[in-house]
C-alpha cells in the first residue's frame, strides 16, 4: 500500500506534537518495516530542511533530510500535476496539488489533519483527514489501515 504523508503529519512526529505523534509514528514504523511505501510531497523535504536548519543548524538538518530519503519515496511536483490540480473541486490549491501528486504516484491514502474538505473534494474513502477522536479506515487488497486519535 502506498501512503503519502502531509507535511504537518511529518512535523507532528519529528517534533513529538501531542496528541498526534504516537498514532502517526505507528504508520512511520510500518513504512520503515516495509509494510507500506511512504511518500512525502516534494516541498515537504524543503520545508523540513528549512525548519530544521533554523532549529538544529545546517549540518544536523542535512542529516535529518538524509533520514527522510531512507524512509520515504518522494512524490514529484511538476507542471502536469499543477495543471491537473486546478481541475479539482478543492478550495485550497495546496491541498489539490498534494492530492494530485498522491494520485500520480498511485497512493492509496493521504495521511493529513486537513479536515473533512479532503473527503468532500476527492470523493475518496482512503484519504485520512484525521482529527482528535476520529476513526479512519482504508483497505487495499489484504492490507488495512485503522487509525484513531484519542484526546
N, CA, C and O of each residue as an XYZ file, in Angstrom:
604
protein
N       0.839     -1.173      0.000
C       0.000      0.000      0.000
C       0.890      1.243      0.000
O       1.870      1.316      0.741
N       0.544      2.200     -0.823
C       1.287      3.457     -0.913
C       0.534      4.538     -0.143
O      -0.668      4.730     -0.327
N       1.257      5.231      0.715
C       0.657      6.250      1.573
C       1.489      7.526      1.495
O       2.701      7.501      1.714
N       0.830      8.641      1.182
C       1.513      9.936      1.161
C       1.229     10.658      2.474
O       0.081     10.749      2.908
N       2.286     11.170      3.099
C       2.167     11.883      4.371
C       2.238     13.384      4.142
O       3.162     13.879      3.498
N       1.268     14.096      4.668
C       1.249     15.553      4.603
C       2.362     16.120      5.481
O       2.801     15.468      6.428
N       2.812     17.318      5.171
C       3.914     17.953      5.899
C       3.630     18.052      7.391
O       4.509     17.768      8.205
N       2.414     18.450      7.763
C       2.108     18.624      9.188
C       2.170     17.310      9.958
O       2.503     17.298     11.143
N       1.853     16.210      9.292
C       1.946     14.901      9.939
C       3.410     14.579     10.238
O       3.741     14.090     11.318
N       4.270     14.855      9.279
C       5.702     14.629      9.488
C       6.225     15.506     10.626
O       7.002     15.045     11.462
N       5.803     16.754     10.654
C       6.219     17.659     11.732
C       5.702     17.182     13.088
O       6.401     17.306     14.094
N       4.486     16.640     13.124
C       3.949     16.099     14.378
C       4.901     15.064     14.962
O       5.212     15.092     16.153
N       5.357     14.157     14.114
C       6.233     13.084     14.580
C       7.601     13.624     14.951
O       8.128     13.295     16.014
N       8.182     14.449     14.090
C       9.534     14.955     14.344
C       9.606     15.833     15.589
O      10.607     15.832     16.305
N       8.527     16.586     15.839
C       8.502     17.496     16.984
C       7.761     16.902     18.182
O       7.592     17.566     19.205
N       7.323     15.653     18.051
C       6.607     14.944     19.102
C       5.403     15.751     19.594
O       5.199     15.923     20.795
N       4.611     16.242     18.633
C       3.436     17.049     18.961
C       2.292     16.139     19.382
O       1.830     15.296     18.612
N       1.850     16.322     20.601
C       0.734     15.548     21.140
C      -0.572     16.253     20.790
O      -0.612     17.479     20.685
N      -1.604     15.504     20.616
C      -1.770     14.068     20.813
C      -1.552     13.255     19.536
O      -1.911     12.079     19.493
N      -0.977     13.853     18.506
C      -0.912     13.214     17.194
C       0.290     12.299     16.985
O       0.182     11.293     16.283
N       1.420     12.627     17.578
C       2.690     11.982     17.229
C       2.681     10.464     17.365
O       3.201      9.772     16.489
N       2.117      9.940     18.417
C       2.168      8.485     18.626
C       1.443      7.717     17.531
O       1.964      6.728     17.015
N       0.250      8.163     17.177
C      -0.522      7.481     16.142
C       0.188      7.556     14.803
O       0.293      6.552     14.097
N       0.669      8.721     14.451
C       1.347      8.899     13.174
C       2.670      8.137     13.141
O       3.051      7.604     12.099
N       3.360      8.084     14.255
C       4.623      7.344     14.319
C       4.403      5.860     14.040
O       5.295      5.190     13.519
N       3.234      5.345     14.379
C       2.927      3.948     14.073
C       2.954      3.700     12.567
O       3.444      2.668     12.110
N       2.428      4.644     11.809
C       2.473      4.500     10.351
C       3.901      4.640      9.826
O       4.284      3.948      8.883
N       4.689      5.526     10.427
C       6.093      5.654     10.028
C       6.813      4.332     10.257
O       7.633      3.913      9.440
N       6.501      3.675     11.380
C       7.118      2.385     11.684
C       6.742      1.339     10.635
O       7.556      0.491     10.271
N       5.519      1.409     10.162
C       5.098      0.476      9.119
C       5.850      0.738      7.821
O       6.157     -0.195      7.079
N       6.144      1.993      7.547
C       6.946      2.322      6.361
C       8.370      1.798      6.539
O       8.947      1.227      5.613
N       8.926      1.994      7.715
C      10.280      1.533      7.999
C      10.377      0.013      7.882
O      11.402     -0.508      7.443
N       9.321     -0.700      8.269
C       9.302     -2.163      8.212
C       8.984     -2.678      6.810
O       9.029     -3.884      6.566
N       8.664     -1.774      5.895
C       8.346     -2.183      4.538
C       6.914     -2.655      4.352
O       6.576     -3.194      3.297
N       6.065     -2.464      5.358
C       4.664     -2.869      5.259
C       3.871     -1.925      4.366
O       2.907     -2.338      3.722
N       4.271     -0.671      4.326
C       3.685      0.302      3.414
C       4.835      1.044      2.741
O       5.959      1.065      3.243
N       4.534      1.645      1.605
C       5.500      2.519      0.951
C       5.087      3.948      1.267
O       4.039      4.412      0.818
N       5.906      4.638      2.035
C       5.603      6.007      2.431
C       6.141      6.992      1.420
O       7.255      6.840      0.919
N       5.349      8.000      1.123
C       5.740      9.075      0.226
C       5.659     10.406      0.956
O       4.801     10.607      1.815
N       6.551     11.299      0.607
C       6.472     12.691      1.028
C       6.271     13.538     -0.211
O       6.742     13.198     -1.297
N       5.583     14.617     -0.043
C       5.396     15.614     -1.083
C       6.740     16.317     -1.283
O       7.465     16.536     -0.313
N       7.081     16.667     -2.504
C       8.393     17.250     -2.800
C       8.703     18.467     -1.927
O       9.822     18.602     -1.432
N       7.729     19.344     -1.736
C       8.006     20.540     -0.944
C       8.105     20.260      0.553
O       8.600     21.099      1.305
N       7.646     19.104      0.990
C       7.804     18.730      2.396
C       9.287     18.659      2.755
O       9.690     19.088      3.836
N      10.083     18.123      1.859
C      11.518     17.979      2.118
C      12.169     19.345      2.292
O      12.975     19.532      3.204
N      11.832     20.297      1.434
C      12.442     21.629      1.561
C      11.942     22.341      2.813
O      12.701     23.061      3.462
N      10.671     22.144      3.153
C      10.121     22.755      4.366
C      10.811     22.201      5.606
O      11.187     22.956      6.502
N      10.976     20.881      5.658
C      11.628     20.248      6.804
C      13.077     20.721      6.910
O      13.552     21.026      8.004
N      13.769     20.783      5.793
C      15.164     21.243      5.820
C      15.249     22.674      6.334
O      16.098     22.983      7.170
N      14.386     23.539      5.845
C      14.377     24.943      6.279
C      14.140     25.044      7.783
O      14.886     25.723      8.488
N      13.102     24.371      8.271
C      12.779     24.440      9.693
C      13.872     23.817     10.560
O      14.226     24.361     11.607
N      14.400     22.684     10.124
C      15.456     22.023     10.893
C      16.717     22.878     10.945
O      17.398     22.916     11.970
N      17.030     23.558      9.855
C      18.203     24.440      9.844
C      18.065     25.534     10.893
O      19.027     25.870     11.584
N      16.861     26.087     11.008
C      16.611     27.142     11.998
C      16.734     26.611     13.432
O      17.163     27.331     14.333
N      16.352     25.343     13.632
C      16.301     24.787     14.991
C      17.600     24.118     15.405
O      18.087     24.337     16.514
N      18.168     23.296     14.513
C      19.339     22.494     14.900
C      20.590     22.783     14.076
O      21.633     22.174     14.312
N      20.504     23.695     13.117
C      21.665     24.036     12.307
C      21.714     23.243     11.009
O      21.068     22.205     10.870
N      22.493     23.753     10.064
C      22.530     23.203      8.712
C      23.047     21.770      8.651
O      22.498     20.950      7.915
N      24.092     21.456      9.408
C      24.662     20.108      9.344
C      23.665     19.062      9.835
O      23.477     18.031      9.190
N      23.027     19.323     10.971
C      22.047     18.383     11.506
C      20.814     18.312     10.599
O      20.225     17.245     10.426
N      20.433     19.449     10.027
C      19.292     19.466      9.107
C      19.567     18.554      7.916
O      18.683     17.822      7.470
N      20.778     18.600      7.410
C      21.140     17.737      6.282
C      21.048     16.258      6.675
O      20.598     15.432      5.881
N      21.467     15.932      7.874
C      21.355     14.549      8.361
C      19.896     14.110      8.472
O      19.547     12.988      8.106
N      19.059     14.995      8.974
C      17.641     14.669      9.130
C      16.972     14.443      7.775
O      16.162     13.528      7.628
N      17.304     15.265      6.794
C      16.751     15.082      5.454
C      17.243     13.760      4.865
O      16.493     13.066      4.179
N      18.495     13.416      5.131
C      19.019     12.128      4.681
C      18.231     10.961      5.251
O      18.013      9.962      4.566
N      17.800     11.084      6.507
C      16.975     10.038      7.118
C      15.628      9.918      6.405
O      15.107      8.819      6.219
N      15.080     11.056      6.015
C      13.809     11.037      5.290
C      13.957     10.297      3.962
O      13.075      9.532      3.571
N      15.073     10.526      3.272
C      15.293      9.869      1.986
C      15.412      8.355      2.138
O      15.079      7.613      1.214
N      15.878      7.897      3.282
C      15.980      6.453      3.517
C      14.628      5.827      3.826
O      14.402      4.654      3.530
N      13.739      6.595      4.413
C      12.453      6.081      4.867
C      11.334      6.263      3.840
O      10.435      5.428      3.748
N      11.385      7.342      3.075
C      10.277      7.704      2.195
C      10.711      7.863      0.744
O      11.858      8.192      0.442
N       9.753      7.617     -0.138
C       9.874      7.995     -1.537
C       9.373      9.435     -1.645
O       8.721      9.936     -0.729
N       9.674     10.093     -2.748
C       9.249     11.483     -2.931
C       8.240     11.565     -4.073
O       8.513     11.132     -5.192
N       7.075     12.126     -3.773
C       6.061     12.377     -4.801
C       6.475     13.638     -5.559
O       6.723     14.673     -4.939
N       6.553     13.568     -6.866
C       7.052     14.706     -7.638
C       6.077     15.875     -7.695
O       4.890     15.747     -7.396
N       6.612     16.989     -8.080
C       5.831     18.189     -8.340
C       6.291     18.723     -9.687
O       7.457     19.078     -9.856
N       5.380     18.778    -10.636
C       5.734     19.271    -11.964
C       4.533     19.968    -12.591
O       3.475     20.080    -11.971
N       4.701     20.427    -13.805
C       3.649     21.187    -14.467
C       2.355     20.383    -14.620
O       1.269     20.917    -14.391
N       2.456     19.123    -15.000
C       1.266     18.286    -15.193
C       0.471     18.192    -13.897
O      -0.753     18.326    -13.903
N       1.159     17.963    -12.798
C       0.483     17.859    -11.503
C      -0.186     19.182    -11.142
O      -1.322     19.197    -10.669
N       0.512     20.282    -11.362
C      -0.067     21.591    -11.063
C      -1.293     21.878    -11.929
O      -2.310     22.361    -11.433
N      -1.191     21.582    -13.210
C      -2.338     21.823    -14.093
C      -3.518     20.921    -13.733
O      -4.662     21.374    -13.696
N      -3.236     19.651    -13.469
C      -4.315     18.737    -13.094
C      -4.969     19.154    -11.780
O      -6.174     18.977    -11.603
N      -4.191     19.699    -10.874
C      -4.725     20.106     -9.566
C      -5.765     21.212     -9.697
O      -6.683     21.301     -8.882
N      -5.628     22.043    -10.702
C      -6.591     23.139    -10.866
C      -7.949     22.648    -11.351
O      -8.911     23.415    -11.363
N      -8.040     21.394    -11.748
C      -9.301     20.834    -12.252
C     -10.178     20.260    -11.137
O     -11.335     19.917    -11.378
N      -9.629     20.150     -9.904
C     -10.380     19.554     -8.806
C     -11.156     20.595     -8.030
O     -10.870     21.790     -8.098
N     -12.141     20.119     -7.291
C     -13.025     20.981     -6.524
C     -12.483     21.231     -5.119
O     -13.207     21.072     -4.136
N     -11.225     21.617     -5.023
C     -10.632     21.938     -3.732
C     -10.693     23.446     -3.531
O     -10.473     24.212     -4.469
N     -10.988     23.866     -2.318
C     -10.990     25.298     -2.041
C      -9.568     25.824     -1.842
O      -9.345     27.034     -1.866
N      -8.619     24.928     -1.648
C      -7.226     25.296     -1.386
C      -6.344     24.625     -2.443
O      -6.320     23.398     -2.539
N      -5.627     25.414     -3.228
C      -4.790     24.869     -4.292
C      -3.696     23.964     -3.738
O      -3.357     22.960     -4.364
N      -3.144     24.296     -2.589
C      -2.102     23.453     -1.998
C      -2.625     22.037     -1.721
O      -1.928     21.054     -1.971
N      -3.847     21.943     -1.208
C      -4.458     20.636     -0.972
C      -4.656     19.887     -2.290
O      -4.404     18.685     -2.372
N      -5.107     20.603     -3.317
C      -5.340     19.978     -4.620
C      -4.037     19.456     -5.221
O      -4.016     18.381     -5.820
N      -2.964     20.207     -5.066
C      -1.667     19.779     -5.595
C      -1.175     18.547     -4.841
O      -0.657     17.613     -5.454
N      -1.330     18.534     -3.530
C      -0.943     17.370     -2.738
C      -1.744     16.145     -3.168
O      -1.187     15.063     -3.349
N      -3.044     16.320     -3.327
C      -3.898     15.220     -3.767
C      -3.455     14.712     -5.137
O      -3.349     13.503     -5.346
N      -3.202     15.609     -6.051
C      -2.823     15.218     -7.404
C      -1.456     14.531     -7.421
O      -1.261     13.577     -8.174
N      -0.514     14.998     -6.608
C       0.791     14.339     -6.501
C       0.613     12.912     -5.996
O       1.267     11.990     -6.484
N      -0.269     12.732     -5.022
C      -0.548     11.392     -4.495
C      -1.159     10.515     -5.583
O      -0.796      9.348     -5.731
N      -2.070     11.076     -6.326
C      -2.717     10.316     -7.393
C      -1.693      9.884     -8.445
O      -1.751      8.757     -8.938
N      -0.769     10.761     -8.787
C       0.232     10.463     -9.807
C       1.202      9.361     -9.392
O       1.748      8.673    -10.254
N       1.426      9.181     -8.097
C       2.310      8.086     -7.663
C       1.516      6.829     -7.313
O       2.091      5.820     -6.905
N       0.208      6.893     -7.470
C      -0.623      5.730     -7.181
C      -0.852      5.499     -5.705
O      -1.078      4.366     -5.279
N      -0.795      6.562     -4.919
C      -1.011      6.431     -3.476
C      -2.448      5.997     -3.203
O      -3.390      6.459     -3.846
N      -2.588      5.100     -2.237
C      -3.899      4.618     -1.826
C      -4.487      5.477     -0.711
O      -5.693      5.447     -0.465
N      -3.626      6.243     -0.038
C      -4.088      7.059      1.083
C      -3.198      8.271      1.244
O      -2.015      8.249      0.903
N      -3.790      9.326      1.770
C      -3.046     10.512      2.187
C      -3.329     10.670      3.676
O      -4.487     10.734      4.090
N      -2.283     10.731      4.467
C      -2.458     10.954      5.899
C      -2.260     12.444      6.151
O      -1.182     12.993      5.923
N      -3.324     13.082      6.625
C      -3.318     14.529      6.830
C      -4.230     14.865      7.998
O      -5.072     14.060      8.397
N      -4.056     16.041      8.530
C      -5.008     16.539      9.521
C      -5.809     17.675      8.913
O      -6.293     18.549      9.632
N      -5.953     17.672      7.609
C      -6.568     18.770      6.873
C      -8.053     18.951      7.049
O      -8.574     20.010      6.699
N      -8.763     17.972      7.573
C     -10.192     18.136      7.799
C     -11.033     17.477      6.729
O     -10.513     16.888      5.782
N     -12.334     17.584      6.890
C     -13.275     16.866      6.036
C     -13.293     17.375      4.607
O     -13.829     16.695      3.732
N     -12.730     18.543      4.336
C     -12.733     19.056      2.970
C     -12.039     18.095      2.008
O     -12.340     18.085      0.814
N     -11.108     17.285      2.528
C     -10.421     16.314      1.669
C     -11.385     15.300      1.106
O     -11.394     15.045     -0.098
N     -12.196     14.721      1.965
C     -13.134     13.686      1.514
C     -14.163     14.269      0.562
O     -14.520     13.638     -0.433
N     -14.636     15.456      0.857
C     -15.650     16.072      0.010
C     -15.084     16.386     -1.375
O     -15.763     16.187     -2.382
N     -13.876     16.861     -1.428
C     -13.302     17.267     -2.706
C     -12.848     16.087     -3.545
O     -12.969     16.120     -4.769
N     -12.329     15.049     -2.911
C     -11.745     13.951     -3.662
C     -12.729     12.834     -3.968
O     -12.580     12.125     -4.963
N     -13.739     12.677     -3.111
C     -14.656     11.566     -3.264
C     -14.042     10.237     -2.847
O     -14.670      9.194     -3.027
N     -12.850     10.247     -2.304
C     -12.153      9.024     -1.924
C     -12.442      8.672     -0.476
O     -12.591      9.554      0.370
N     -12.519      7.385     -0.198
C     -12.680      6.946      1.180
C     -11.332      6.617      1.803
O     -11.269      6.226      2.968
N     -10.256      6.770      1.042
C      -8.938      6.393      1.545
C      -8.039      7.598      1.790
O      -6.813      7.484      1.777
N      -8.650      8.732      2.008
C      -7.899      9.887      2.463
C      -8.159     10.016      3.948
O      -9.266      9.750      4.415
N      -7.145     10.422      4.689
C      -7.279     10.484      6.134
C      -7.269     11.921      6.635
O      -6.200     12.453      6.933
N      -8.412     12.558      6.734
C      -8.465     13.870      7.357
C      -8.591     13.685      8.863
O      -9.672     13.851      9.429
N      -7.501     13.347      9.497
C      -7.559     12.903     10.890
C      -7.688     14.063     11.867
O      -6.986     15.070     11.774
N      -8.606     13.885     12.801
C      -8.824     14.854     13.862
C      -8.965     14.118     15.183
O      -9.183     12.906     15.206
N      -8.844     14.840     16.268
C      -8.985     14.229     17.583
C     -10.321     13.492     17.679
O     -11.373     14.029     17.331
N     -10.251     12.238     18.161
C     -11.448     11.465     18.381
C     -12.048     10.836     17.137
O     -13.088     10.184     17.221
N     -11.416     11.017     15.983
C     -11.956     10.483     14.743
C     -11.288      9.152     14.409
O     -10.084      8.991     14.606
N     -12.054      8.223     13.913
C     -11.518      6.952     13.439
C     -11.422      7.002     11.921
O     -12.229      7.666     11.271
N     -10.453      6.311     11.357
C     -10.320      6.246      9.905
C      -9.892      4.853      9.511
O      -9.123      4.204     10.221
N     -10.389      4.396      8.382
C     -10.007      3.089      7.864
C      -9.775      3.207      6.372
O     -10.410      4.011      5.690
N      -8.859      2.397      5.877
C      -8.623      2.297      4.449
C      -8.160      0.882      4.171
O      -7.192      0.416      4.771
N      -8.830      0.204      3.281
C      -8.437     -1.162      2.926
C      -7.983     -1.197      1.477
O      -8.612     -0.602      0.603
N      -6.903     -1.888      1.234
C      -6.385     -2.068     -0.123
C      -5.892     -3.503     -0.210
O      -4.878     -3.852      0.394
N      -6.598     -4.325     -0.949
C      -6.234     -5.735     -1.000
C      -6.355     -6.353      0.376
O      -7.402     -6.251      1.015
N      -5.300     -6.992      0.835
C      -5.295     -7.608      2.158
C      -4.768     -6.672      3.236
O      -4.653     -7.071      4.395
N      -4.448     -5.438      2.876
C      -3.843     -4.505      3.825
C      -4.892     -3.503      4.278
O      -5.643     -2.963      3.466
N      -4.935     -3.266      5.560
C      -5.884     -2.292      6.083
C      -5.185     -1.388      7.088
O      -4.393     -1.847      7.910
N      -5.486     -0.112      7.011
C      -5.006      0.861      7.992
C      -6.192      1.248      8.860
O      -7.248      1.619      8.348
N      -6.021      1.165     10.138
C      -7.025      1.647     11.092
C      -6.340      2.650     11.994
O      -5.326      2.337     12.618
N      -6.879      3.840     12.068
C      -6.255      4.860     12.899
C      -7.322      5.517     13.761
O      -8.478      5.652     13.359
N      -6.915      5.915     14.933
C      -7.824      6.631     15.822
C      -7.004      7.548     16.701
O      -6.077      7.115     17.385
N      -7.355      8.817     16.675
C      -6.734      9.760     17.604
C      -7.615      9.845     18.825
O      -8.836      9.961     18.717
N      -7.006      9.789     19.967
C      -7.770      9.906     21.201
C      -7.270     11.114     21.986
O      -6.063     11.328     22.096
N      -8.185     11.898     22.527
C      -7.775     13.089     23.285
C      -7.071     12.723     24.575
O      -6.664     13.607     25.328
